[in-house]
Amino acid sequence: MASQVAERYGQALFELAQEENCLLRWQQQAKDVIALLRENPKLITLLKAVRISAAQKKQEIETLFQPLADRQLRHFLCLLIDKKRIGSAVEMLQVFVSLVNQQQGVQEGVVISARPLPASEIQRLQHALSERSGKRTELINRVDPRCISGVRVIVDNEVIDASMKTKIERLKQELLKESR
C-alpha cells in the first residue's frame, strides 16, 4: 500500500497527465523511469545525497531521463528534488501507473519467480489471466530466489501459487500430519 504522500503526488501527476491528454504516453515513460531506478539503486542514493546541490541533481535528471521522459515528467522529478521527496519517486510513479491502469480497465499483478522470466512466458501468463478475468492483465516479474522453481502470481487479492517452495511446504505439512 502506498504512503499518503505517494498517493497525493501520484494523483497530482495523473490529473496533470489527463489535462495534457497524455496518460498512456506518460504511463509508459513512468514505467521506463521506474525500471531505470530499480535497476540502478545507486542513482536514488546519488539523487538523495546531501552533499550534491539541487542544481546538480536536476542536471543529472535532465541528462539521464531526457531520452526516457517528456519535459513535464522530468520537471516532476526535479520538483521531487526541491521537495526532498526523490526517495519516494518509484512509489509515486507506481501510484500514477496504477491510476492510469484503473482508468483504462487494466488489472495489475506480480509474477514471482526464482529467475527472470522470458517476455514470452510473462505474455502467456498475462493472456491466460486476461481470458480468465475478462480484463486486460499486466504482470511485473519480481525475482525471489527462495521460490526455487515455478511461479507465484498475485493479481488483485488473488494468489496463484505454483512455486516449488509452496509444494515442499505442503508436502512437509502432509508428512507431519501422518507422523502424529
N, C-alpha and C positions, 0 to 999 in steps of 0.2 A: 504494500500500500504506500502510495506516495505521500510525502510530507505536505503540509498545508502550503508551505512556500512553493514547492514544486507544482502543486495544483494551481496556485494563483498565476505563476509565471507561464505554465503550460497553457492555461486557459486564455491568458492575455495574448500569447503567440497565436493561438487558434483563432481568436477573434480578429487579430490583425491579418492573418492569412485569408480569412473569409472576406474581409474588407478589400484586400488586394486581389481577390479572386485567384489565389494560387495555392489552395490547400494541398492538392496532390503533389505538385512540384516541390513545395516546401517539406511535405512529409518525406518524400524520397531523399531530399537533401538532409533532413534531420536524421534519417536512418544512416546515411553515409557519415555524418558527423559523429553519431553515437558509435558506429563501428570503429572509426579512427581513434576516438578517445578510449574505447575499450581495448583496442589493440596496442595502444601506447599510453599506459597508465602514468608514465613519467611526464607526459605532456600536461596532464592536470596538475601534477606536482609543480611543474615549471610555472604554469599559469596562476597557481596559488602562492608562489614564493613571495615572501615579504620583501626580500632584497632586490627584486626586479620591479622597476617602475611600471605603473599602469600603462604608460605610453608604449613601453617596450612590449608588454603583454599584448596590447591591442595590435601592435605591428606584427607580432607573431601570428595572431588570429587572422589578420588580413592576408599574410603571406601563405599560411598553411591551408586556410579554408577558402581562399579565393576561387580555386577550381571546383570546390565542392558545393559552395553555398552562395545564394544571392546576397546582394549588398545588405538587404534588410535582416537576413538571418545572421550575417556576420555582425551587424550592428547590435543585434540581440545578445550575441556572445560578448561583445565589448561592453554592453550595459551590465552584464553579469560581472565583468571585471570591476567596473565602477562601484557596483553594489556589494562587492566582495562575496559573490554567490556562485562563482565559476565552478566551485567544487560540486555543486548540485546540477550542473548543466545536463549531464546524461539523464538524470531523473526528470528534469523539466522537459527535455526533448521527448522522453518516453511518454510523458503525460500528453504532450501535443500529438504524438503519433497515435496514441490510443483514442484521443478525442476525434481525430480525423477518421480512424477506423470505425468508431461508433457511428459517426455521421454517415459513413459510406456503407454501413451494414456488414462490416467485416469482423469476424471473431478472431481474437489473437490467442496464440498458445505458445508453449515452450516444449521442445522435444529435447530430453536429456539423454545423452549417450556417453559411452566411455571414450569415444574418439569422435572427431568432427565427422559428420555425415556428409556424403556427397550431395550436391544440389538435387540430383535426380531422385534420391531417396526422400529428401525433405518434400519435394514436389509430389511424390507418390503419396506420402502421408497426408499432405495438405488436400490432395484430391479426394482421398478416402474420407477424411473428416468433413470436407465440404459436402460430399454426397450424403453423408450420414445426417448432417445438421441442416442442410438446405441453405447454408450461409457460406460465403467465401471465407476460407480459413487461411491465416498467415501464421507460420511457425518460425520461431527463432531457435536455433540449435545452441544448447549450452552443453559444455563438456564437463563431465564429472567422472573421474577415473574409478570411483567407488562403485559405479554402475556395473562394472566388469564387462558385460556384454548386453545386447538387447537395448531397449529404449523405454523411457517413461515419457508419456505425453500428458501435458496439462493444458486443457482448454476450458475456459470459463472456470467453473468449480468442479470439473470432472477430471479424474486422474485415470489414465490407462497405463497400467504398469506391466510391461513385458520385459523387465530387466532381470538379468541373472541373479543379481543381489536379492531381489524380492523372492524369486523362485527358491533360492537357497534358504532364505528365512522361513518360507512356508514349509519347506522340507524339514528344517530343523524343528519347527513347532509340531509337525506331524510326528516326528520321531520322539520328541519329548512327551507327547500325549500317550503314545503307545508304550513308553517305558514306565509309566505310572501305574 
